Amino acid sequence: MIERFETGTRMSKVVKHNGVLYLCGQVGAGDTVAEQTKDCLSRVEALLDNHGSSREHILQAIVWLADMADFAEMNEVWDAWVPEGKAPSRACGEAKLAREQLRVEIIVTAAEAN
């Protein structure tokens, strides 16, 4: 069974299928990459918590940066947020994001917590 949550015309914020949660891309507020990354990860964590998962259950993350020069700054925040020994598979690339002020977007797939 496929369940969709917080569904609008364009997308659902979360889709659940066979115990796996697929989150739409999350962006954050702030002027710096660090601020946006912290806010983005806070949004990811809230969605996971609200739908039966947690950051310990993240299977994969895809990180898009507007500029790969921000890789180290984003990683400082990421490394502090990911639970020790629970790092998911991850990819990071550079992309033109939806709005000029956006510096980072993160897409997460996670297992339900049992």
Steps between C-alpha positions, in 0.01 A plus 500: 500500500618850418419777749547869419525771764477877482396470138447801277446548131868463413636254755471321832747587775521132596410180314506171693521159330596162648647657813711756313446876515590719204528869589474781251800729478543717808648847501567729792497865595808708575772701335785249522534142385540393864177675603308357206640151560404508871148615419467249217608211724260618769219476244617153392505384862150637567356322196668174599381529862144581389483199269653221706871526433809684623841614383641167623289329232608706198600270217612756243547874469554706189642847559486771238716808545471815292880517512736211582728757664254470793566126541715529815261742672201274432695193615583660837129524576419161345775318693379644832139401423542142379498251790837332550513166323171568316620690193280428196621458146532850358566689182573871463502705185467851368171616351311815423236506776142627474569847642816710481533536880498122555843348559414140602222245446490153655292201387467209744377140485454327836369176648216505748612449860380168638 
